[in-house]
Amino acid sequence: MIPQIICVVGPTATGKTKMGVALARRFGGEVVSVDSMQIYRGMTVGTAAPTEEEMQGIPHHMIAVADPTEQWSAAEYVQRATPVVDDILARGRLPVIVGGTGLWMDALLRGHGFAKGSAGGAVRRELETRFEQEGIEPLLAELRQVDPEAAERLHPADEKRILRALEVWYETGETITQHDHRTRQQPPRYQAAYIGLSFQDRAQLRRRIDLRVDEMVRQGLLEEVQALLAAGLPPTATAWQAIGYKQFLAAADGRCTVAEAIEEVKLRSRQYAKRQLTWLRRNPDIHWILWGEEPNFPQGLQNATEYLTALGLR
């Protein structure tokens, strides 16, 4: 039997945290965050990480588990989160996966691992040196010889994935295309019951995003950025690429005004929400709850509960 879990998905600012807590309370569960920025310590305001009050006593996992200087991949997240999910199941509880990082969630559910290859190892360093000296074209030509399907699929500007595909081949003797085909034939590690949250009117989603950004500023996003700088987080850290932090880092450095940073964060957040929806709409298994002008959580919880109960969850 493939273990059954709940996944609460949707674009940013749609109430996933609140719904995840409510469903964990209703079904005897614990929340596991799938958010590529909530993993970082000291970045609670800008990532909208749940507060103690919002958690309502429900255990939350995979929040503030990494130093902001670290750079996590989907593979790293899956390696850390899978034992957490398995432990929740072993204790007779129900994992409620909550978050907006679709690639990480899909990888966690699939659970087959990633193609081997030690990123940062000798092969990767050699490939990176060659890239710096020769450019990407000779490496892409090499990939066409060993894995023409991957070479056709990858854009020449996607240097990171081209290097990764060659790394996998040289370290394992299996192409990344062969690995992906093989793992697609295997059943997923977890069986997901999806609850999706969004708004009937896209304009309402945009309004909610703007309100959330304003609230983050009131809660001290600029001060959080200044604290990270004071703690010595280098400007090159991946964590600074997060929406909100990148723009307010520019404000802290004097490269823009706070007002300009706020408008840029709102714009980037709306664009991110659009990308999240595009990703999620490929999944026909999501049971969507579409809010009106404002989220009606009692009604939404009843809707979700009826759907999940019909699937056999108790």
C-alpha positions as CSV (number, residue, x, y, z in Angstrom):
1,M,0.0,0.0,0.0
2,I,1.3,3.4,-1.0
3,P,0.9,5.8,2.0
4,Q,-1.8,8.4,1.6
5,I,-1.0,12.0,2.5
6,I,-2.6,15.4,2.0
7,C,-1.1,18.2,-0.1
8,V,-2.3,21.8,0.2
9,V,-1.2,23.7,-2.8
10,G,-1.9,27.0,-4.6
11,P,-0.3,30.4,-5.4
12,T,1.1,32.7,-2.8
13,A,-1.3,34.5,-0.4
14,T,-4.2,32.1,-0.8
15,G,-4.3,30.8,2.8
16,K,-2.4,27.5,2.4
17,T,-0.9,27.8,5.9
18,K,-4.3,28.3,7.6
19,M,-5.9,25.5,5.6
20,G,-3.0,23.1,6.3
21,V,-3.3,23.7,10.1
22,A,-7.1,23.2,9.9
23,L,-6.8,19.9,8.0
24,A,-4.0,18.7,10.3
25,R,-6.3,19.4,13.2
26,R,-9.3,17.7,11.5
27,F,-7.4,14.5,10.4
28,G,-4.9,14.1,13.2
29,G,-1.9,15.3,11.2
30,E,1.3,17.3,11.2
31,V,2.4,19.9,8.7
32,V,5.4,19.6,6.5
33,S,6.4,22.8,4.7
34,V,7.5,22.6,1.1
35,D,8.8,26.1,0.6
36,S,12.3,26.7,-0.8
37,M,12.7,29.9,1.3
38,Q,11.0,28.9,4.6
39,I,13.8,26.4,5.1
40,Y,16.1,29.3,6.1
41,R,16.6,30.5,9.7
42,G,16.1,34.2,10.3
43,M,13.9,34.7,7.3
44,T,10.4,34.5,8.8
45,V,8.8,37.8,7.8
46,G,9.7,37.8,4.1
47,T,8.8,34.1,3.6
48,A,5.5,34.4,5.5
49,A,6.6,31.5,7.7
50,P,3.8,30.5,10.2
51,T,4.0,32.0,13.7
52,E,3.5,30.0,16.8
53,E,0.0,31.5,17.0
54,E,-0.8,30.5,13.4
55,M,0.5,26.9,14.1
56,Q,-2.2,26.5,16.8
57,G,-0.2,23.8,18.5
58,I,0.1,21.6,15.3
59,P,3.7,20.4,14.8
60,H,5.3,22.0,11.8
61,H,8.4,20.5,10.1
62,M,11.0,21.7,7.5
63,I,10.8,25.4,8.6
64,A,14.0,27.2,9.7
65,V,16.2,24.1,9.2
66,A,19.0,25.6,7.1
67,D,21.5,28.4,7.4
68,P,20.9,31.2,4.9
69,T,24.4,30.6,3.5
70,E,23.3,27.1,2.4
71,Q,22.0,26.4,-1.1
72,W,19.5,23.6,-1.2
73,S,18.4,21.7,-4.3
74,A,15.2,19.7,-4.7
75,A,17.3,16.6,-4.1
76,E,18.6,18.0,-0.8
77,Y,15.1,18.9,0.3
78,V,13.8,15.4,-0.5
79,Q,16.7,13.7,1.3
80,R,15.9,15.8,4.5
81,A,12.1,15.7,4.3
82,T,11.4,12.1,3.4
83,P,12.5,10.7,6.9
84,V,10.3,13.4,8.5
85,V,7.2,12.3,6.5
86,D,7.9,8.6,7.1
87,D,8.3,9.3,10.9
88,I,4.9,11.1,11.0
89,L,3.3,8.1,9.2
90,A,5.1,5.6,11.5
91,R,3.6,7.4,14.5
92,G,0.1,6.9,13.1
93,R,-0.3,10.6,12.2
94,L,-1.2,12.1,8.8
95,P,1.4,14.2,6.9
96,V,-0.1,17.4,5.6
97,I,2.3,18.8,3.0
98,V,1.9,22.6,2.6
99,G,3.7,24.9,0.2
100,G,4.2,26.6,-3.1
101,T,7.5,25.2,-4.4
102,G,5.9,22.8,-6.9
103,L,9.2,21.1,-8.1
104,W,10.1,20.2,-4.5
105,M,6.7,18.8,-3.8
106,D,6.6,16.7,-6.9
107,A,10.0,15.3,-6.1
108,L,9.0,14.5,-2.5
109,L,5.9,12.6,-3.6
110,R,7.7,10.8,-6.4
111,G,10.5,9.8,-4.0
112,H,12.7,7.9,-6.5
113,G,15.7,10.0,-5.8
114,F,17.7,11.9,-8.4
115,A,20.2,10.8,-10.9
116,K,23.5,10.2,-9.1
117,G,26.3,12.7,-9.6
118,S,28.2,14.5,-6.9
119,A,27.6,18.2,-7.5
120,G,30.8,20.0,-6.6
121,G,32.8,16.9,-7.2
122,A,35.8,16.4,-9.4
123,V,33.8,15.8,-12.6
124,R,31.6,18.9,-12.0
125,R,34.7,21.0,-11.4
126,E,36.3,19.8,-14.6
127,L,33.2,20.5,-16.6
128,E,32.9,24.0,-15.1
129,T,36.5,24.7,-15.9
130,R,35.9,23.6,-19.5
131,F,32.8,25.8,-19.6
132,E,34.7,28.8,-18.5
133,Q,37.5,28.2,-21.1
134,E,35.5,26.9,-24.1
135,G,31.9,28.1,-23.6
136,I,28.8,25.9,-23.6
137,E,28.7,24.9,-27.3
138,P,31.5,22.2,-27.2
139,L,29.8,20.7,-24.0
140,L,26.4,20.8,-25.7
141,A,27.9,19.0,-28.7
142,E,29.3,16.4,-26.4
143,L,25.9,15.9,-24.8
144,R,24.3,15.4,-28.2
145,Q,26.7,12.5,-28.7
146,V,25.8,10.7,-25.5
147,D,22.2,11.9,-24.8
148,P,20.7,13.5,-27.9
149,E,17.2,13.7,-26.3
150,A,18.5,15.7,-23.4
151,A,20.5,18.0,-25.7
152,E,17.4,18.6,-27.8
153,R,15.3,19.4,-24.8
154,L,17.8,21.8,-23.1
155,H,18.2,25.4,-24.2
156,P,21.8,26.4,-24.9
157,A,21.4,29.1,-22.3
158,D,20.6,26.5,-19.6
159,E,24.2,25.9,-18.8
160,K,23.5,24.4,-15.3
161,R,21.4,21.6,-16.6
162,I,23.7,20.8,-19.5
163,L,26.6,20.5,-17.1
164,R,24.4,18.4,-14.8
165,A,23.5,16.0,-17.7
166,L,27.1,15.5,-18.6
167,E,28.1,15.0,-14.9
168,V,25.5,12.2,-14.5
169,W,26.7,10.5,-17.7
170,Y,30.4,10.6,-16.7
171,E,29.8,9.5,-13.1
172,T,27.2,6.8,-13.7
173,G,27.4,5.6,-17.3
174,E,23.6,6.2,-17.5
175,T,22.2,9.3,-19.2
176,I,19.8,11.5,-17.4
177,T,17.2,10.7,-20.0
178,Q,17.5,7.0,-19.2
179,H,17.3,7.7,-15.5
180,D,14.1,9.9,-15.9
181,H,12.5,7.2,-18.1
182,R,13.3,4.5,-15.6
183,T,11.9,6.3,-12.6
184,R,8.7,7.3,-14.4
185,Q,7.8,3.7,-14.6
186,Q,8.0,3.3,-10.8
187,P,5.0,4.0,-8.5
188,P,5.2,7.2,-6.3
189,R,6.5,6.9,-2.8
190,Y,3.3,8.7,-1.5
191,Q,-0.2,8.9,-2.7
192,A,-1.3,12.5,-2.6
193,A,-4.8,13.9,-2.0
194,Y,-4.6,17.5,-3.3
195,I,-6.5,20.5,-2.0
196,G,-5.8,23.6,-4.2
197,L,-6.6,27.1,-3.1
198,S,-7.0,30.2,-5.3
199,F,-9.5,33.0,-6.1
200,Q,-12.3,33.0,-8.7
201,D,-11.2,36.4,-9.8
202,R,-7.5,36.9,-10.6
203,A,-7.8,40.6,-9.6
204,Q,-8.7,39.4,-6.0
205,L,-5.5,37.3,-6.0
206,R,-3.5,40.3,-7.0
207,R,-5.1,42.4,-4.3
208,R,-4.3,39.7,-1.6
209,I,-0.7,39.6,-2.7
210,D,-0.4,43.4,-2.5
211,L,-1.9,43.3,1.0
212,R,0.4,40.6,2.1
213,V,3.5,42.6,0.9
214,D,2.2,45.6,2.8
215,E,1.8,43.5,5.9
216,M,5.3,42.1,5.6
217,V,6.7,45.6,5.5
218,R,4.7,46.5,8.6
219,Q,6.1,43.4,10.3
220,G,9.6,44.5,9.7
221,L,10.9,43.1,6.4
222,L,13.5,45.8,6.0
223,E,14.7,45.3,9.6
224,E,14.9,41.5,8.9
225,V,17.1,42.2,5.9
226,Q,19.3,44.6,7.9
227,A,19.6,41.9,10.6
228,L,20.8,39.3,8.0
229,L,23.4,41.8,6.7
230,A,24.6,42.5,10.2
231,A,24.9,38.8,10.9
232,G,27.3,38.6,7.9
233,L,25.2,36.9,5.3
234,P,27.1,37.6,2.1
235,P,25.3,39.4,-0.8
236,T,26.1,36.4,-3.0
237,A,24.1,34.0,-0.8
238,T,21.2,32.2,-2.7
239,A,18.8,33.3,0.1
240,W,19.1,36.9,-1.2
241,Q,17.4,35.8,-4.4
242,A,14.1,35.3,-2.7
243,I,11.4,37.7,-3.6
244,G,11.3,40.4,-1.0
245,Y,14.8,39.9,0.2
246,K,16.4,40.8,-3.2
247,Q,14.5,44.0,-3.5
248,F,14.9,45.1,0.2
249,L,18.6,44.3,0.0
250,A,18.8,46.9,-2.8
251,A,16.9,49.3,-0.5
252,A,19.2,48.7,2.4
253,D,22.2,49.3,0.1
254,G,20.7,52.5,-1.2
255,R,20.2,51.3,-4.7
256,C,16.5,52.1,-4.6
257,T,14.0,53.6,-2.2
258,V,11.8,51.5,0.1
259,A,8.8,52.6,-1.9
260,E,10.4,51.3,-5.1
261,A,11.3,48.1,-3.3
262,I,7.7,47.6,-2.2
263,E,6.3,48.0,-5.7
264,E,8.9,45.7,-7.1
265,V,8.1,43.0,-4.5
266,K,4.4,43.2,-5.4
267,L,5.2,42.9,-9.1
268,R,7.5,39.9,-8.7
269,S,5.1,38.2,-6.3
270,R,2.2,38.5,-8.8
271,Q,4.5,37.1,-11.5
272,Y,5.5,34.2,-9.2
273,A,1.8,33.5,-8.4
274,K,1.1,33.3,-12.1
275,R,4.0,30.8,-12.6
276,Q,2.7,28.7,-9.6
277,L,-0.8,28.5,-11.2
278,T,0.7,27.5,-14.5
279,W,2.6,24.6,-12.8
280,L,-0.4,23.5,-10.8
281,R,-2.8,23.5,-13.7
282,R,-0.9,20.6,-15.2
283,N,-2.1,18.4,-12.4
284,P,-5.7,17.1,-13.0
285,D,-5.9,15.5,-9.5
286,I,-6.1,18.8,-7.6
287,H,-9.5,19.5,-5.9
288,W,-9.8,23.3,-6.2
289,I,-11.4,25.6,-3.7
290,L,-11.8,29.0,-5.3
291,W,-12.4,31.9,-2.9
292,G,-14.7,34.8,-3.7
293,E,-13.7,38.3,-2.7
294,E,-12.4,37.0,0.7
295,P,-11.5,33.5,1.8
296,N,-14.4,31.7,3.6
297,F,-12.3,29.2,5.7
298,P,-15.2,27.5,7.5
299,Q,-16.9,26.7,4.2
300,G,-13.5,25.9,2.5
301,L,-12.6,23.5,5.3
302,Q,-16.0,21.8,5.0
303,N,-15.5,21.4,1.3
304,A,-12.0,20.0,1.7
305,T,-13.1,17.6,4.5
306,E,-16.0,16.2,2.5
307,Y,-13.7,15.6,-0.5
308,L,-10.9,14.0,1.6
309,T,-13.4,11.8,3.5
310,A,-14.9,10.6,0.2
311,L,-11.3,9.5,-0.7
312,G,-11.3,7.4,2.4
313,L,-9.3,9.6,4.8
314,R,-10.6,9.6,8.4
